Each structure stands twice: as C-alpha cells, then as structure tokens.
Amino acid sequence: MEDVKYELKKFIVNQHEFKELVTEEGKLYKVQIGAFKSRENAQKLSRKAKSAGFAVHIDYS
C-alpha cells in the first residue's frame, strides 16, 4: 500500500500548475495512474485521487 501512496504523491499537482501545462484550449491529455487486477484496489486509488481534486474514471478491459 505504501508503494501506491508513493506513486500517487508523484502524480499529484495543484490546479494552478496543471493550468500552466495546458498548451491548447480544448485539448486534453489523459494520464493513467494505476492498473489493478482487483476492482477494490482500483476504487481505493480512485478515492485518493478524487480527494486530491482529480476527475476519476474507472475503465474495465
């Protein structure tokens, strides 16, 4: 679990920094922060990302 927390911390940026990285209005770049065999683990990371202010989508393939 600590490794997941570490990886999440590496990807967290505040909203101001994110806005500075956008190069074109209307263009989005998506970033995946995890891939899990267990839906429960995906949901745990999802909750952490949401609490950090990120929009979250869980896709199953």
C-alpha positions as protocol buffer text, in pm:
chain_id: "A"
residue {
  index: 1
  type: MET
  ca { x: 0 y: 0 z: 0 }
}
residue {
  index: 2
  type: GLU
  ca { x: 289 y: 235 z: 69 }
}
residue {
  index: 3
  type: ASP
  ca { x: 409 y: 199 z: -290 }
}
residue {
  index: 4
  type: VAL
  ca { x: 64 y: 307 z: -415 }
}
residue {
  index: 5
  type: LYS
  ca { x: 71 y: 610 z: -184 }
}
residue {
  index: 6
  type: TYR
  ca { x: 418 y: 697 z: -312 }
}
residue {
  index: 7
  type: GLU
  ca { x: 313 y: 669 z: -677 }
}
residue {
  index: 8
  type: LEU
  ca { x: 2 y: 880 z: -616 }
}
residue {
  index: 9
  type: LYS
  ca { x: 208 y: 1152 z: -449 }
}
residue {
  index: 10
  type: LYS
  ca { x: 435 y: 1166 z: -755 }
}
residue {
  index: 11
  type: PHE
  ca { x: 135 y: 1245 z: -978 }
}
residue {
  index: 12
  type: ILE
  ca { x: -41 y: 1500 z: -761 }
}
residue {
  index: 13
  type: VAL
  ca { x: -15 y: 1856 z: -889 }
}
residue {
  index: 14
  type: ASN
  ca { x: -214 y: 2155 z: -777 }
}
residue {
  index: 15
  type: GLN
  ca { x: -469 y: 2309 z: -1012 }
}
residue {
  index: 16
  type: HIS
  ca { x: -257 y: 2616 z: -1086 }
}
residue {
  index: 17
  type: GLU
  ca { x: 39 y: 2407 z: -1205 }
}
residue {
  index: 18
  type: PHE
  ca { x: -190 y: 2195 z: -1422 }
}
residue {
  index: 19
  type: LYS
  ca { x: -335 y: 2501 z: -1595 }
}
residue {
  index: 20
  type: GLU
  ca { x: 16 y: 2614 z: -1685 }
}
residue {
  index: 21
  type: LEU
  ca { x: 81 y: 2280 z: -1858 }
}
residue {
  index: 22
  type: VAL
  ca { x: -219 y: 2303 z: -2092 }
}
residue {
  index: 23
  type: THR
  ca { x: -90 y: 2409 z: -2433 }
}
residue {
  index: 24
  type: GLU
  ca { x: -413 y: 2442 z: -2633 }
}
residue {
  index: 25
  type: GLU
  ca { x: -761 y: 2528 z: -2516 }
}
residue {
  index: 26
  type: GLY
  ca { x: -996 y: 2235 z: -2565 }
}
residue {
  index: 27
  type: LYS
  ca { x: -719 y: 1976 z: -2591 }
}
residue {
  index: 28
  type: LEU
  ca { x: -689 y: 1717 z: -2314 }
}
residue {
  index: 29
  type: TYR
  ca { x: -412 y: 1477 z: -2220 }
}
residue {
  index: 30
  type: LYS
  ca { x: -517 y: 1178 z: -2012 }
}
residue {
  index: 31
  type: VAL
  ca { x: -287 y: 1021 z: -1753 }
}
residue {
  index: 32
  type: GLN
  ca { x: -333 y: 673 z: -1612 }
}
residue {
  index: 33
  type: ILE
  ca { x: -213 y: 639 z: -1255 }
}
residue {
  index: 34
  type: GLY
  ca { x: -276 y: 270 z: -1197 }
}
residue {
  index: 35
  type: ALA
  ca { x: -382 y: -68 z: -1331 }
}
residue {
  index: 36
  type: PHE
  ca { x: -521 y: -332 z: -1098 }
}
residue {
  index: 37
  type: LYS
  ca { x: -648 y: -688 z: -1110 }
}
residue {
  index: 38
  type: SER
  ca { x: -871 y: -609 z: -813 }
}
residue {
  index: 39
  type: ARG
  ca { x: -1158 y: -360 z: -854 }
}
residue {
  index: 40
  type: GLU
  ca { x: -1134 y: -289 z: -481 }
}
residue {
  index: 41
  type: ASN
  ca { x: -775 y: -166 z: -520 }
}
residue {
  index: 42
  type: ALA
  ca { x: -877 y: 47 z: -818 }
}
residue {
  index: 43
  type: GLN
  ca { x: -1154 y: 203 z: -610 }
}
residue {
  index: 44
  type: LYS
  ca { x: -915 y: 275 z: -323 }
}
residue {
  index: 45
  type: LEU
  ca { x: -681 y: 468 z: -552 }
}
residue {
  index: 46
  type: SER
  ca { x: -982 y: 632 z: -716 }
}
residue {
  index: 47
  type: ARG
  ca { x: -1097 y: 768 z: -380 }
}
residue {
  index: 48
  type: LYS
  ca { x: -749 y: 906 z: -307 }
}
residue {
  index: 49
  type: ALA
  ca { x: -728 y: 1073 z: -647 }
}
residue {
  index: 50
  type: LYS
  ca { x: -1076 y: 1225 z: -604 }
}
residue {
  index: 51
  type: SER
  ca { x: -985 y: 1359 z: -262 }
}
residue {
  index: 52
  type: ALA
  ca { x: -680 y: 1524 z: -422 }
}
residue {
  index: 53
  type: GLY
  ca { x: -912 y: 1702 z: -668 }
}
residue {
  index: 54
  type: PHE
  ca { x: -873 y: 1485 z: -977 }
}
residue {
  index: 55
  type: ALA
  ca { x: -1159 y: 1368 z: -1200 }
}
residue {
  index: 56
  type: VAL
  ca { x: -1162 y: 989 z: -1197 }
}
residue {
  index: 57
  type: HIS
  ca { x: -1288 y: 725 z: -1440 }
}
residue {
  index: 58
  type: ILE
  ca { x: -1253 y: 351 z: -1384 }
}
residue {
  index: 59
  type: ASP
  ca { x: -1243 y: 152 z: -1707 }
}
residue {
  index: 60
  type: TYR
  ca { x: -1255 y: -226 z: -1715 }
}
residue {
  index: 61
  type: SER
  ca { x: -1099 y: -408 z: -2007 }
}
